[in-house]
Amino acid sequence: MNFLEESGLKDDFNGPICYTPDGNPLVGPAPGLRNMWLAEGFSFGITAAGGVGNYMAQMMVNGEAEIDMASLDPKRYGSWMTTEYAARKNEECYDHVYILHHPDEERPACAGLRTSPAYDRQKAAGAQFGRVNGWDRPNYFGPLDADENFDHDSRSFRRGKWWEYAVDEAKAIREGVGLIDATAFTKHVVKGPGATQFLDWFTCNKLPKVGRINLTYALTGSGTTRTLLDILIARQFALQEERSVA
């Protein structure tokens, strides 16, 4: 790039780094724009430059990188994000740069931005919330008299205090019955002629029977995991497809 030698310095900005709300950069195709790629929002950009350039080139040429890039996908921020949210989470990232980080830690800034209709009842039942796609959703249900620092103080590089509560929940659902709030999940309706054949091709598990649900993966062209899906075959859509085929 010899032109850089003669182009001159047009502008010089000296200010805070533009962290993203979760501290991870934006790497990948820009949502809604063709042939527009993003690699920005780095906290220590020069240290990641080589790896990001390599995996970005793989996405451009091959359609995907050899490693999972989902946590850097620009699409993880949608229209739900506000300026206030971005500003407060940016400040929070600065506070967390040089502290000890534990696995699956949750950061409190802007908690409650998006809540489900069951939020108050979940909180009253001891829910310890995490954030997914802007939504507050229970990570587990702790003691009813837990103080506000319970989850923070439960963190560990091994099994934290939350472990016993997660075990109880798993046993309750496995041996009895449980109710799961799926508000934070992205939902797609696939219907019409060929819907069953499409899902059978798109996923790698056997499709459930009508009125049942199962867990399955959607794979990439090279056989790696694209995403995890819960598939429910609704009776009304199954009947519609049968009529369309008939």
C-alpha positions in Angstrom: 0.0 0.0 0.0 2.5 2.6 -1.2 -0.3 5.2 -1.5 -0.3 5.6 2.3 3.2 7.1 2.1 1.8 10.2 0.2 -1.8 10.3 1.4 -1.1 12.4 4.6 -2.7 12.4 7.9 -6.3 13.7 7.6 -7.7 13.3 11.1 -6.3 12.3 14.5 -8.6 11.1 17.3 -7.3 10.6 20.8 -10.0 9.3 23.1 -11.4 6.2 24.8 -11.5 2.9 23.1 -14.9 2.0 21.6 -15.6 -1.2 23.5 -18.7 -3.2 22.6 -21.2 -3.9 25.3 -19.8 -7.4 26.0 -16.2 -6.5 25.3 -15.9 -8.7 22.3 -15.2 -7.2 18.9 -17.6 -7.1 15.9 -16.1 -9.5 13.3 -18.0 -10.7 10.2 -20.5 -9.5 7.6 -22.4 -6.4 8.4 -26.1 -7.1 8.9 -28.2 -6.1 5.9 -25.3 -5.0 3.7 -23.8 -7.0 0.8 -20.0 -7.3 0.7 -19.6 -5.1 3.8 -17.4 -6.7 6.5 -16.7 -5.5 10.0 -13.6 -5.9 12.2 -13.9 -3.3 14.9 -14.6 -2.7 18.6 -11.3 -4.4 19.8 -10.1 -3.7 23.3 -6.5 -4.7 22.3 -6.7 -4.7 18.5 -3.1 -5.1 17.5 -2.9 -8.3 19.5 -5.8 -9.9 17.6 -5.0 -8.5 14.2 -3.3 -11.6 12.8 -5.9 -14.1 13.9 -8.9 -11.9 12.9 -7.4 -11.3 9.5 -6.9 -15.0 9.0 -10.5 -16.0 10.1 -12.1 -13.1 8.3 -10.4 -14.2 5.1 -11.7 -17.7 5.6 -15.3 -16.3 6.0 -14.9 -14.2 2.9 -13.5 -17.0 0.7 -15.1 -20.2 2.2 -18.3 -18.8 3.8 -17.2 -19.7 7.3 -14.1 -19.8 9.6 -12.6 -23.0 10.9 -13.5 -21.9 14.5 -16.8 -20.8 16.0 -17.1 -17.0 15.5 -20.6 -16.7 16.9 -19.5 -14.7 20.0 -18.1 -12.0 17.6 -21.0 -11.9 15.1 -22.2 -8.3 14.6 -25.8 -9.6 14.5 -25.7 -10.3 18.2 -26.9 -6.7 18.7 -30.3 -5.9 17.4 -32.8 -3.0 17.3 -33.4 -3.6 21.1 -30.1 -1.9 22.0 -30.3 1.7 23.1 -27.7 4.4 23.2 -27.9 4.4 27.0 -27.3 0.6 27.1 -24.2 1.0 24.8 -22.8 3.8 26.9 -23.3 2.1 30.3 -21.9 -1.2 29.1 -18.9 0.5 27.5 -18.1 2.1 30.9 -18.5 -1.3 32.5 -16.0 -2.9 30.1 -13.4 -0.3 31.2 -14.1 -1.3 34.9 -13.5 -5.0 34.0 -10.3 -4.8 31.9 -7.8 -5.6 34.6 -9.8 -7.6 37.1 -10.0 -11.4 37.7 -12.6 -13.0 35.4 -14.5 -16.2 36.2 -16.2 -18.5 33.8 -19.8 -17.5 32.8 -19.7 -14.3 34.9 -22.6 -11.9 34.6 -22.1 -8.2 34.6 -24.9 -6.1 36.2 -25.0 -2.9 34.1 -28.3 -2.3 32.4 -30.0 -5.3 34.0 -33.7 -5.3 33.4 -33.6 -3.8 29.9 -35.8 -6.6 28.5 -37.9 -8.8 30.8 -40.4 -11.5 30.3 -44.0 -11.4 31.7 -42.9 -13.9 34.3 -39.9 -11.8 35.5 -41.3 -10.7 38.9 -42.5 -14.2 39.7 -39.2 -15.6 38.8 -37.4 -13.1 40.9 -39.6 -13.8 43.9 -38.8 -17.5 43.5 -35.1 -16.8 43.9 -34.0 -16.5 40.2 -30.4 -15.4 39.6 -30.5 -13.7 36.2 -28.2 -13.6 33.3 -28.5 -11.6 30.1 -29.1 -13.1 26.6 -29.8 -10.9 23.6 -30.7 -8.1 26.0 -33.2 -10.3 27.9 -32.9 -11.0 31.6 -33.5 -14.7 32.1 -32.9 -17.1 35.1 -29.5 -18.8 35.0 -30.6 -20.8 38.1 -32.8 -20.4 41.1 -30.9 -19.7 44.3 -32.0 -19.3 47.9 -35.0 -17.0 48.5 -33.1 -14.9 51.0 -30.0 -14.4 48.8 -28.4 -11.0 48.9 -27.7 -9.0 45.8 -24.1 -10.2 45.7 -24.9 -13.9 46.0 -24.2 -14.8 42.3 -21.0 -12.6 42.2 -19.7 -14.3 45.4 -20.6 -17.7 44.0 -18.1 -17.6 41.1 -15.3 -20.0 40.9 -13.0 -21.7 38.5 -14.5 -25.0 39.8 -18.0 -25.5 40.9 -19.4 -22.4 42.6 -22.2 -22.1 45.1 -24.7 -22.2 42.2 -23.9 -25.8 41.4 -26.1 -27.4 44.1 -29.1 -25.3 42.9 -28.5 -26.2 39.2 -28.3 -29.9 40.3 -31.7 -29.7 42.0 -33.3 -28.1 39.0 -31.9 -30.8 36.6 -33.2 -33.6 38.9 -36.6 -31.9 39.1 -37.1 -31.8 35.4 -35.5 -35.3 34.8 -37.5 -37.1 37.5 -40.6 -34.9 37.5 -41.8 -32.0 35.5 -40.5 -28.5 34.9 -41.5 -25.2 33.2 -38.9 -23.4 31.1 -39.3 -19.8 30.1 -38.2 -19.5 26.4 -38.9 -15.8 26.0 -35.2 -15.0 25.2 -35.1 -17.7 22.5 -35.3 -16.7 18.9 -38.3 -18.3 17.3 -38.9 -19.3 13.6 -42.1 -20.7 12.1 -41.4 -23.0 9.2 -44.6 -24.1 7.4 -46.0 -24.8 4.0 -45.3 -27.4 1.3 -41.9 -29.0 1.8 -41.4 -27.7 5.4 -40.8 -31.2 6.8 -38.3 -32.1 4.1 -36.5 -28.8 4.6 -36.1 -29.3 8.3 -35.1 -32.9 7.8 -32.3 -31.7 5.5 -31.4 -28.7 7.6 -30.9 -30.5 10.9 -29.1 -33.7 11.9 -31.4 -35.3 14.4 -34.6 -37.2 13.7 -37.6 -34.9 13.6 -40.1 -35.3 16.4 -43.6 -36.7 16.0 -46.5 -34.3 15.7 -47.1 -32.5 19.0 -43.6 -33.5 20.3 -40.4 -31.5 20.7 -36.7 -32.5 20.3 -33.2 -31.0 20.5 -31.1 -31.0 17.3 -28.2 -29.2 15.6 -28.1 -27.4 12.3 -24.8 -28.0 10.6 -22.7 -26.1 8.2 -21.7 -27.3 4.7 -18.4 -28.7 6.2 -20.2 -30.5 9.0 -19.5 -28.1 11.9 -22.2 -26.8 14.2 -24.2 -23.8 12.9 -26.6 -23.6 15.8 -28.7 -25.6 18.3 -32.4 -25.8 17.8 -35.5 -27.0 19.7 -38.0 -28.2 17.1 -41.7 -28.6 17.8 -44.0 -30.1 15.1 -47.2 -28.3 15.7 -50.4 -30.2 14.7 -52.0 -27.4 12.7 -48.9 -26.9 10.6 -48.5 -30.6 10.0 -52.1 -30.8 8.8 -51.6 -27.8 6.5 -48.7 -29.5 4.8 -50.6 -32.7 4.4 -53.4 -30.8 2.7 -50.9 -28.9 0.5 -49.3 -32.2 -0.6 -52.6 -33.9 -1.2 
